[in-house]
Amino acid sequence: MTAKFGDHASHEQSKPSSPQSQVGSIRFTPKSIVTPENEEMLVDLVHQAIASKRNVRVIGSSHSCSHIFKTNNILVSLKKFVDIESYEATTGTATVKAGMKLFSCKML
């Protein structure tokens, strides 16, 4: 289910299923899962969390099993932050946004 969180960021209701790693050994139920569209929405989310005295935890692709993203507060996915900020061909160095997956960078 997709709904609005605050005025900007969408979130998916985590009940009845809970986020889990691909190996399936971590289960938990955050208050909300938020997927901001851009940096401004992420900043708004953090300000809302501070105002409501909630913690924010960022989750990656969940491809590895770790209790570090386990929370009962706000879980943030940066999966929509997928862009190349810069690329330097002479050094082969790229700066990408946090949601970019390595296999997506092969187009460089």
N, C-alpha and C positions, 0 to 999 in steps of 0.2 A: 504494500500500500504506500503510495506517495502522498505526502501532505506538506503543508507549509510549516516551517519553523521560523518564528519571528516574521519578518517581512520579506526576507530574501532567500534563504537557503532551504532547499527541499530536504526532507528526511524520509526514511523508510521505517515504518513501524516494525520493531524487531520481534514482536510477539505474534504467533506462538513459536516461531523458529528463532534460534539465536545464531549470531555469527560464529563461525568455526573455521579452523584452518583446513586446508585441503586434506591433511592427514586425519582430521576429524577428532582430535583428542582434547580440544579446548572448547568449552561451552559456557556462555554467559549471556545475560540479558541486559544490555544498556538501556538507559532511559530513552535515548533516541539515537538514531544513526543519521548523520548529517553529511550531505554531499554538496558542498558549495560549488557554485559555477565559476567563481573568480576570486581574486585576492580580497576585493572589497567585501564580498559576502563572508569570507573567512574572518576578516577583521571584525565585522559586525557580530558574527557568532561568538567570537572570543569576548567581546564587550558584553554581550548578553549573558554569557556564562559567568563572567566576573560579577555582574550585577545580581545574578541569582545565586551566587556562591556555589556554582557547579564546576566540576573538573571537566577538562576536555582532553581526550586521548585520541591520537591520530593512528590510523591503521593503514598498513600498506596493502600488498596484494594477498596477504594471508597464505602465501605459498610455503612458509616455514612455520613451525609450531613454536609459539612463545606466549607466555603469560603476560608479557609486557603490555599488550593492548587490551587485556581484560579489564572491564570497568562496568560499574552500574550507573555511570553518569552519561556524558555525551561522547559518542564515538564519531570521529570525523574521518571520512574517506576523501582523499585527494585525487581520486581516480579521474576526475575531469580536468586536472591540471596536467595536460599532455601537449606540451608545445616545446619547440626548440628556441631557447633564448638567444643563443649565439653558437657559431661554429667557426673554428679556425682551421682551415684546410692544411696550412703549412705544419701545424703541430698535431693535427688530428684530434683536437680538443673541442668538446661540445659542452655547453651549459644547457641543461634541460629542466623543465618544471618537475615538481615532486611526484606527479602521477605517471610520468613517462616510464614505460617498461623498456628494458634494455633491448629486447628483440625488435622494438619499434624503431630503435636508433640505427638499425642496419641500412636504412635508406640513405644515410649520410654517406 
